[in-house]
Amino acid sequence: MMTKQNTPQLPMLELHSAEGWQDYALLDSGDGFKLEQFGPYRLVRPEAEAVWRQSLPSAEWKKADALYKPSPEENGGHWEYRQKLPERWKMSYKSISFWAMSSSSRHLGVFPEQSVQWDWTDKVVSNIKYAPKVLNLFGYTGMASLAAARSGAQVTHLDASRKSVLWAKDNQALSGMESAQIRWIIDDAVKFVQREIRRGVQYDGIILDPPKFGRGPQGEVWEFYKLLPDLLQSCRQILSPNPLFVQLTAYAVKASSVTMYYAIQDMMNGFTGRTQAGEIGLTERSGGHFLSTAIFARWCREDAVPH
């Protein structure tokens, strides 16, 4: 029988709500939807986690400029516009600017809750006295890359989607960061990391935001549970001898933050640092509900842990 003395220490999980936004707000949520402010526009999108009742009256929800109507197929649906929106519009988070856009997807080019991760990376990079080499895998429209570069990192940004990488480069220009040290790459994440191993390339920090399912530029299939363990171990092989950080975020997967915690702990075994795990999300202005949108785990070298 296991005694109290040798009972394993369970991880302490954390909740982090995005703060510091001026151009974005979660106005309300409930009944499977969320009401959001994206710059000058009010939008309604599906949100399965919002199982409580809406706090604002229906009249406030009816003021939305557009509504995303989901279809029976997973991730399917279309926008219904109550007024015509521009093709894209400018938004900002602190000193970084980006283009928001309502495309065929429910996503608009930014995940506002990710500002929690951008701010954490900024603090980690700012705590050291050199320019770390950072690899951002599954980099999407570049917000994490721009945040890391703004803090002084040399960034390699990778995504399998040419559209996303071009969007990220537009965001770089919009932010006035043309001279920032960012290398843009369109490639399959697994194949790229394997090539970096063979080339002997090393990074001080790695950011991973893998999808549940996706395809590479040559049709390569990405499946979270099947490929993530091997990708993490491959990423360990391209870490510098004294790595600075590793950050892992996941959406829409049937995993817990504890799963992520142990995955990062296993990856970073042998290095001296601190691992955190939990959920990131948004706090609504109306009823104060914390809407959890993603799980995360992150490791940081002991001398650079943010306070």
C-alpha positions in Angstrom: 0.0 0.0 0.0 1.3 3.5 -0.9 2.2 5.5 2.2 1.8 9.2 2.7 5.6 9.6 2.6 5.9 8.3 -1.0 2.7 9.7 -2.5 3.6 11.5 -5.7 3.3 15.3 -5.8 0.5 16.2 -8.1 0.9 19.3 -10.3 -0.8 22.5 -9.3 -2.8 23.7 -12.3 -3.3 27.4 -13.1 -6.0 29.5 -14.8 -4.8 32.6 -16.8 -7.2 35.1 -18.2 -6.1 37.4 -21.0 -5.7 41.0 -19.9 -4.3 44.2 -21.5 -6.6 44.3 -24.5 -8.0 47.6 -25.8 -9.3 46.4 -29.2 -10.9 43.2 -28.1 -13.4 42.2 -25.4 -15.5 39.1 -24.6 -18.8 41.0 -23.9 -20.9 38.0 -23.0 -21.2 34.2 -23.4 -23.7 31.5 -22.8 -26.2 29.1 -24.5 -23.3 27.8 -26.7 -22.2 31.2 -28.1 -20.0 34.1 -27.3 -20.5 37.8 -28.0 -17.2 39.5 -28.8 -15.9 42.9 -29.8 -13.2 42.8 -32.5 -12.2 46.4 -33.0 -15.2 48.4 -34.2 -17.3 45.2 -34.9 -19.4 43.1 -32.6 -19.5 39.4 -33.6 -21.2 36.2 -32.4 -19.4 32.9 -32.7 -20.2 29.3 -31.4 -18.6 28.3 -28.1 -19.3 24.8 -26.8 -17.8 25.6 -23.4 -20.4 28.3 -22.7 -22.9 26.0 -21.1 -24.4 28.7 -18.8 -27.1 31.2 -19.6 -26.3 34.5 -21.3 -26.1 37.5 -18.9 -26.9 40.3 -21.4 -30.4 40.7 -22.8 -31.1 39.4 -26.3 -31.3 43.0 -27.6 -27.5 43.4 -27.0 -26.8 40.2 -28.9 -29.0 41.4 -31.8 -26.7 44.4 -32.2 -24.0 42.1 -33.6 -22.6 42.9 -37.0 -22.2 39.3 -38.0 -23.0 35.8 -36.7 -21.2 32.6 -37.5 -23.7 29.8 -38.0 -22.2 26.3 -37.4 -23.0 23.4 -39.6 -23.4 19.7 -38.5 -19.9 18.9 -39.8 -17.1 19.5 -37.4 -15.6 23.0 -37.9 -18.1 23.7 -40.7 -20.4 26.7 -41.0 -20.7 30.2 -42.6 -21.0 33.8 -41.6 -24.3 35.7 -41.7 -23.7 39.4 -42.0 -26.1 41.9 -40.6 -24.0 44.7 -42.1 -21.2 44.6 -44.6 -17.7 44.2 -43.0 -14.5 45.3 -44.7 -12.3 42.6 -46.2 -10.0 43.1 -43.2 -9.5 45.6 -40.5 -6.6 46.7 -38.3 -6.4 45.7 -34.6 -3.6 46.0 -32.0 -2.4 44.4 -28.8 0.0 46.7 -27.0 2.8 47.5 -29.5 1.8 44.8 -32.1 -0.7 45.4 -34.8 -2.5 42.8 -37.0 -5.2 42.3 -39.6 -8.5 40.7 -38.5 -10.6 39.1 -41.2 -13.9 37.1 -41.3 -13.1 34.4 -43.8 -14.8 31.0 -44.5 -13.6 29.9 -41.1 -15.0 31.0 -37.7 -11.5 32.2 -36.8 -10.5 35.8 -37.5 -6.7 35.6 -37.5 -6.1 36.0 -33.8 -6.8 34.0 -30.7 -7.1 36.8 -28.1 -6.5 34.5 -25.1 -3.1 33.7 -26.5 -1.9 37.1 -25.3 -1.3 35.3 -22.0 1.4 33.3 -23.7 2.8 36.3 -25.6 3.2 38.2 -22.4 4.9 35.3 -20.7 7.3 34.9 -23.5 8.1 38.6 -23.4 8.9 38.3 -19.7 11.1 35.3 -20.2 13.1 36.8 -23.1 13.4 40.1 -21.3 14.9 38.4 -18.2 18.1 37.4 -20.1 20.9 39.5 -21.6 21.2 37.9 -25.1 19.0 37.4 -28.1 17.7 33.8 -27.9 16.9 31.7 -31.0 13.2 30.9 -30.9 11.3 28.4 -33.1 7.6 28.9 -33.5 5.9 25.8 -34.9 2.3 26.0 -36.2 2.8 29.8 -36.1 -0.5 30.8 -37.8 -0.7 34.6 -38.4 2.5 35.4 -36.5 1.4 37.0 -33.2 3.6 34.9 -31.0 6.5 35.4 -33.4 6.1 39.1 -33.4 5.8 39.2 -29.7 9.0 37.2 -29.2 10.9 39.3 -31.8 9.7 42.5 -30.2 11.2 41.3 -27.0 14.6 40.7 -28.7 14.5 37.1 -29.9 15.7 35.8 -33.2 12.6 34.0 -34.5 12.0 31.2 -37.0 8.3 31.1 -37.8 6.9 28.0 -39.4 3.4 27.1 -40.7 2.1 24.7 -43.3 -0.3 27.3 -44.7 1.1 29.7 -47.3 -1.9 32.0 -46.6 -1.2 32.1 -42.9 2.5 32.9 -43.4 1.7 35.7 -45.9 -0.9 37.0 -43.4 1.8 36.9 -40.7 4.2 38.9 -42.9 1.5 41.5 -43.5 1.1 41.7 -39.7 4.9 42.3 -39.4 4.7 45.2 -41.8 1.6 46.6 -40.1 3.5 46.6 -36.8 6.4 48.4 -38.3 8.7 45.5 -37.6 10.2 44.9 -41.0 13.7 44.9 -39.5 12.8 42.3 -36.9 14.8 39.1 -37.0 12.1 36.7 -38.2 12.6 33.9 -40.7 9.4 32.9 -42.4 9.0 29.2 -43.5 6.2 27.2 -45.1 6.8 23.6 -44.3 5.5 20.5 -42.4 6.5 20.9 -38.7 7.6 17.3 -38.2 9.7 17.2 -41.4 11.3 20.5 -40.6 12.3 19.6 -37.1 13.8 16.3 -38.4 15.9 18.2 -41.0 17.1 20.7 -38.3 18.3 17.7 -36.3 20.3 16.5 -39.2 21.7 20.0 -39.8 22.7 20.3 -36.2 20.6 23.5 -35.7 19.7 24.4 -32.2 17.2 26.8 -30.5 17.0 28.3 -27.1 13.2 28.4 -27.0 10.4 26.5 -28.8 6.7 27.6 -29.1 4.2 24.9 -30.1 0.5 25.4 -30.9 -0.4 22.3 -32.8 -3.9 21.7 -34.1 -6.0 18.7 -33.4 -5.8 17.8 -37.1 -4.1 19.4 -40.1 -2.3 18.9 -43.3 1.2 20.0 -44.4 2.0 21.7 -47.7 2.5 18.4 -49.4 -0.6 16.8 -47.9 1.2 15.5 -44.8 -1.3 14.5 -42.1 -1.0 15.9 -38.6 -2.8 14.1 -35.8 -2.3 15.4 -32.3 -2.2 12.2 -30.2 -0.4 10.2 -32.8 2.4 12.6 -33.6 2.8 15.0 -30.7 4.9 12.7 -28.4 7.5 12.1 -31.2 7.5 15.7 -32.2 8.3 16.8 -28.6 11.2 14.4 -28.4 12.5 15.6 -31.7 12.2 19.2 -30.5 14.3 18.2 -27.5 17.1 17.2 -29.9 17.2 20.7 -31.4 17.3 22.5 -28.0 20.5 24.3 -27.1 22.6 22.8 -24.2 21.1 25.5 -21.8 17.6 26.0 -23.2 15.5 29.0 -22.1 11.9 27.8 -22.5 9.4 25.5 -24.2 5.7 26.5 -24.5 2.9 24.2 -25.6 -0.7 25.1 -26.2 -3.6 23.0 -27.4 -7.2 23.6 -28.6 -10.1 21.3 -29.1 -8.4 18.1 -28.0 -9.7 15.6 -25.4 -6.7 16.0 -23.2 -6.2 17.7 -19.9 -3.6 20.2 -18.8 -2.2 17.4 -16.6 -1.5 15.5 -19.8 0.4 18.5 -21.2 2.3 18.9 -17.9 3.7 15.4 -17.9 4.5 15.6 -21.7 6.6 18.7 -21.1 8.1 17.3 -17.9 9.2 14.2 -19.8 10.6 16.3 -22.7 12.7 18.5 -20.4 13.9 15.8 -18.1 17.5 16.5 -17.2 17.3 20.3 -17.5 16.9 22.5 -14.5 13.8 24.6 -14.7 10.1 25.0 -13.7 7.0 23.5 -15.4 3.6 25.1 -15.3 0.3 23.9 -16.7 -3.3 24.8 -16.7 -5.9 26.6 -18.8 -5.9 30.0 -20.6 -9.1 31.8 -21.5 -11.1 35.0 -21.4 -13.2 36.7 -18.7 -16.5 38.1 -19.9 -17.5 41.7 -19.1 -21.1 40.8 -18.3 -21.4 38.0 -15.8 -17.7 37.5 -15.0 -17.5 33.9 -16.2 -14.0 32.7 -17.1 -14.3 31.0 -20.5 -11.6 28.4 -20.8 -10.5 28.1 -24.4 -7.2 26.1 -24.4 -4.9 24.1 -22.2 -1.2 24.7 -21.9 2.1 23.6 -20.3 5.3 25.5 -20.4 8.8 25.0 -19.0 11.3 27.8 -18.2 14.9 27.8 -17.1 15.2 28.6 -13.4 17.0 31.9 -13.8 14.5 33.3 -16.3 11.2 32.3 -14.6 8.8 35.3 -14.7 7.6 36.7 -11.4 
